[in-house]
């Protein structure tokens, strides 16, 4: 488990000719340090010499930024205006302590009354317990890697740390640099972020549900279009045959009209052409009793079947004894056609 730690030590500084603050303070040391768990119990962590003075650990000090207060884990993307100085050298062993050369470029941080340094670093926790010089410890800090050095307002001399990464460990009260007001503000920010995250999650779930419904609707439309396409594909041969049949009938009708001397216009319907042919054969005295398709077709067919001499006699549409004129016969034939088609009319 990797965690982040803070150590603190007091600044005993000197000013350079440029007005910067330079020092070679103690930044950390070996030993066993107490931490209070959330349940109120105390946990003791051991920082052994082989880890504190490991060359790789000491090398991580050089070039690290100095910030005013802890800002969390410092990287190039968030350093921004936080940096107030830098650690100039690698760490050096001084007894049980680690010292290094530092420079603070922003003296205002010291002017605010913040006169102690707090080392922020990452380490791995080895949960192996043990005893050192008669003192028990619960776990060991290993692979110590320095991240930054912070200028803080208070803290005990030597070492004091704040665990930023681990929710199950907090510093002893005397090591906490955050004021109650700052803590309440931080809690408020975290609660606000949690509410915002929850609202965002709810919004995303609603959007997802909408997308799912839209997807189902689109699938339904696609299935309907696919079914319609398949239906048209199946009906295509019959549609083509019907179209050819209609074209043939139209050509024959226009040929008949031309033979009868009837002018055919582009927008003339079949019924209009048939009526015009009937009028041409029988004259204006013939009166159509109905505009139904069956009636017009019957009159047209019967008119074409009349002998040539009968066409010369303009037949007046009326009943004479037991005989029927063309109009009556056409009406009778139209009624029979309608009856055959299941369209019985009174």
C-alpha positions, 0 to 999 in steps of 0.5 A: 500500500502506497501512502503520502506522508508529511514531516515538519521541522522548524526553519532556521534561515539566512537571507541571501544577497537577493533576499531569498531565504536559504537553509540546510534544515532537518527534513526527516528522521528515523524512528517510530511515529504514532498515528491515530486510527479512525476508531480512536486506537493508535497505530505505530509506524516504523521508519527504519534507517535503511529506508530513510537513508537509502540512496534512492530515497535521498536522491528524490529530495533534489529539485523538489518544489517548496509550496506554501502549505500542503496542496496535495500531491504536486505535479507539473500540471497543478504546481502553478502559483504554488511553488515558493522555492526548491530543494537544491540538493540530495538528502544527507545523513546527519545522525538519525536525521536527513538534511538538505539545502533549500531556498525559499524565493517567496519571503512572504510565506515566512512573513505570514508567520509560517516558520516550519517545514513539512516534508510531503512524500510517498511510501509503501506500508509493510504491515509486518509488526516488530520491536525496536529498542523495546518499542513496539511498531505495527508496520514499516514505511518502505520505498520513501519518495519525496514529492514536495516540501511545504511551509506550514504554520505549526508542527512539532520539531523533528518529524510530523506527518499528515496521511493524505492518501489513506482514509484509515489513518490521521495524524495526532491532533498536535500534528494537524496544520488544518484549522477547524475553519479550513477543515469545515470548508474542505468538508463542504467542498467534498460534499458539494463535489459528491452532490455534483457527482451524484447529479451528473451520474443521475443525468447520465443515467437519464441520458442513457435511458433516453438513448435506449428508448430512441434506439428501440424506436429506431429499431421499430421503424427499421423493422417496419421499413424492412417489412415494407421493403420485403413486401414491395419486393414480393409484389414487384412482379405483379406490380410490373405485370399490372403496369404493363397491362394498364399500358396496353389497355391505354394504348388500345383505348387511344388507338380506338379513339383515334379510329373514331376521330376522338382527340386524346389529351395527355391529362385525359382519363380512361373514363373521359376517353371512353365517354368521348368515344360513346358521344362520337358514336351516338351523338350528343343525344346520348345521356350517361345516367351514371359516372361509375366505372362499371356503367361507363365501361358497359356503355363503351363495350356495347357501343363498340359491338353495335353493327355499323348500321346501328351506329348510324342511327342515333339511339335515344335512351328510352324504354320501348315495350320489352326492348332496352336501349343502350343506356338501360342495357349498360346499367343492367350490365353494370349492376351485374358486374357490381354484384359479381364483385360483391358490391350489391346496390339497391 
